[in-house]
Amino acid sequence: MVTTLTSRQFNQDTSGAKKAASQGPVFITDRGRPAHVLLRIEDYLRLSGGHMSLAEALAQANADFDFEPPRVTGGISRPADLD
């Protein structure tokens, strides 16, 4: 099921738009023209081939990542070769 809302309707009833998105895409119009689409994350991942960029993953509201980069051992710098 596809739902269409004006920007004003979306702003006034965001929770209703989220509920509608569980049934299908929600098109949000701006001055009568489609401007945005609200999808469930599962639908977005299916459409995008299941790939999410690092920026998209970090933008998730519940993003929780452990990041412990390996410690660099040995010299990582060397004198410049000016010849």
ZADO-1210 file (C-alpha; in nm, 4 decimals, padded with zeros to 6 digits):
<atoms>
<atom x="00.0000" y="00.0000" z="00.0000" code="MET" pos="1"/>
<atom x="00.1380" y="00.3423" z="-00.0971" code="VAL" pos="2"/>
<atom x="00.0556" y="00.6482" z="00.1133" code="THR" pos="3"/>
<atom x="00.0982" y="01.0106" z="00.0076" code="THR" pos="4"/>
<atom x="00.1223" y="01.2940" z="00.2591" code="LEU" pos="5"/>
<atom x="00.1870" y="01.6627" z="00.2236" code="THR" pos="6"/>
<atom x="00.4859" y="01.8037" z="00.4107" code="SER" pos="7"/>
<atom x="00.2428" y="01.9675" z="00.6526" code="ARG" pos="8"/>
<atom x="00.0585" y="01.6390" z="00.7204" code="GLN" pos="9"/>
<atom x="00.3906" y="01.4641" z="00.7758" code="PHE" pos="10"/>
<atom x="00.5037" y="01.7298" z="01.0231" code="ASN" pos="11"/>
<atom x="00.1750" y="01.7150" z="01.2134" code="GLN" pos="12"/>
<atom x="00.1577" y="01.3337" z="01.2336" code="ASP" pos="13"/>
<atom x="00.5033" y="01.1821" z="01.2119" code="THR" pos="14"/>
<atom x="00.4020" y="00.8762" z="01.4131" code="SER" pos="15"/>
<atom x="00.1136" y="00.8156" z="01.1716" code="GLY" pos="16"/>
<atom x="00.3575" y="00.8351" z="00.8803" code="ALA" pos="17"/>
<atom x="00.5839" y="00.5809" z="01.0503" code="LYS" pos="18"/>
<atom x="00.2871" y="00.3467" z="01.0994" code="LYS" pos="19"/>
<atom x="00.1902" y="00.3899" z="00.7345" code="ALA" pos="20"/>
<atom x="00.5499" y="00.3088" z="00.6310" code="ALA" pos="21"/>
<atom x="00.5113" y="-00.0333" z="00.7933" code="SER" pos="22"/>
<atom x="00.2490" y="-00.1058" z="00.5245" code="GLN" pos="23"/>
<atom x="00.4442" y="00.0403" z="00.2304" code="GLY" pos="24"/>
<atom x="00.6283" y="00.3490" z="00.1093" code="PRO" pos="25"/>
<atom x="00.5092" y="00.6923" z="00.2203" code="VAL" pos="26"/>
<atom x="00.5527" y="00.9656" z="-00.0393" code="PHE" pos="27"/>
<atom x="00.5901" y="01.3130" z="00.1085" code="ILE" pos="28"/>
<atom x="00.5039" y="01.5969" z="-00.1241" code="THR" pos="29"/>
<atom x="00.6297" y="01.9524" z="-00.1295" code="ASP" pos="30"/>
<atom x="00.4047" y="02.1948" z="-00.3162" code="ARG" pos="31"/>
<atom x="00.2188" y="01.9043" z="-00.4718" code="GLY" pos="32"/>
<atom x="00.5264" y="01.7251" z="-00.6062" code="ARG" pos="33"/>
<atom x="00.6849" y="01.4124" z="-00.4550" code="PRO" pos="34"/>
<atom x="00.9945" y="01.5213" z="-00.2630" code="ALA" pos="35"/>
<atom x="01.0762" y="01.2395" z="-00.0186" code="HIS" pos="36"/>
<atom x="00.9966" y="00.8754" z="00.0476" code="VAL" pos="37"/>
<atom x="00.9721" y="00.7220" z="00.3941" code="LEU" pos="38"/>
<atom x="01.0616" y="00.3505" z="00.4091" code="LEU" pos="39"/>
<atom x="01.1255" y="00.0927" z="00.6775" code="ARG" pos="40"/>
<atom x="01.4996" y="00.0245" z="00.7072" code="ILE" pos="41"/>
<atom x="01.4422" y="-00.3351" z="00.5920" code="GLU" pos="42"/>
<atom x="01.2795" y="-00.2091" z="00.2711" code="ASP" pos="43"/>
<atom x="01.5612" y="00.0380" z="00.2124" code="TYR" pos="44"/>
<atom x="01.8276" y="-00.2303" z="00.2599" code="LEU" pos="45"/>
<atom x="01.6421" y="-00.4637" z="00.0237" code="ARG" pos="46"/>
<atom x="01.6220" y="-00.1909" z="-00.2419" code="LEU" pos="47"/>
<atom x="01.9833" y="-00.0824" z="-00.1973" code="SER" pos="48"/>
<atom x="02.1146" y="-00.4372" z="-00.2238" code="GLY" pos="49"/>
<atom x="02.1664" y="-00.4745" z="00.1502" code="GLY" pos="50"/>
<atom x="02.4641" y="-00.2430" z="00.1618" code="HIS" pos="51"/>
<atom x="02.4887" y="00.0500" z="00.3972" code="MET" pos="52"/>
<atom x="02.7743" y="00.2983" z="00.3994" code="SER" pos="53"/>
<atom x="02.9672" y="00.3621" z="00.7182" code="LEU" pos="54"/>
<atom x="02.8085" y="00.7083" z="00.7402" code="ALA" pos="55"/>
<atom x="02.4599" y="00.5566" z="00.7096" code="GLU" pos="56"/>
<atom x="02.5365" y="00.2954" z="00.9734" code="ALA" pos="57"/>
<atom x="02.6680" y="00.5578" z="01.2163" code="LEU" pos="58"/>
<atom x="02.3650" y="00.7790" z="01.1519" code="ALA" pos="59"/>
<atom x="02.1331" y="00.5119" z="01.2925" code="GLN" pos="60"/>
<atom x="01.9728" y="00.6301" z="01.6155" code="ALA" pos="61"/>
<atom x="02.0690" y="00.3094" z="01.7964" code="ASN" pos="62"/>
<atom x="02.4175" y="00.2805" z="01.6439" code="ALA" pos="63"/>
<atom x="02.6498" y="00.1066" z="01.8868" code="ASP" pos="64"/>
<atom x="02.9880" y="00.0058" z="01.7508" code="PHE" pos="65"/>
<atom x="03.2985" y="-00.1174" z="01.9235" code="ASP" pos="66"/>
<atom x="03.6034" y="00.0230" z="01.7510" code="PHE" pos="67"/>
<atom x="03.9467" y="-00.0702" z="01.8731" code="GLU" pos="68"/>
<atom x="04.2009" y="-00.0141" z="01.5983" code="PRO" pos="69"/>
<atom x="04.5198" y="-00.2181" z="01.6186" code="PRO" pos="70"/>
<atom x="04.8112" y="-00.0462" z="01.7840" code="ARG" pos="71"/>
<atom x="05.0835" y="00.0526" z="01.5388" code="VAL" pos="72"/>
<atom x="05.4189" y="-00.0968" z="01.6311" code="THR" pos="73"/>
<atom x="05.7539" y="-00.0020" z="01.4910" code="GLY" pos="74"/>
<atom x="05.8429" y="00.3221" z="01.3265" code="GLY" pos="75"/>
<atom x="05.5811" y="00.4639" z="01.0968" code="ILE" pos="76"/>
<atom x="05.7895" y="00.7665" z="01.0048" code="SER" pos="77"/>
<atom x="06.1052" y="00.7838" z="00.8003" code="ARG" pos="78"/>
<atom x="06.3329" y="01.0629" z="00.6870" code="PRO" pos="79"/>
<atom x="06.2270" y="01.2417" z="00.3699" code="ALA" pos="80"/>
<atom x="06.4177" y="01.1490" z="00.0547" code="ASP" pos="81"/>
<atom x="06.5008" y="01.4869" z="-00.1015" code="LEU" pos="82"/>
<atom x="06.7232" y="01.3559" z="-00.3828" code="ASP" pos="83"/>
</atoms>
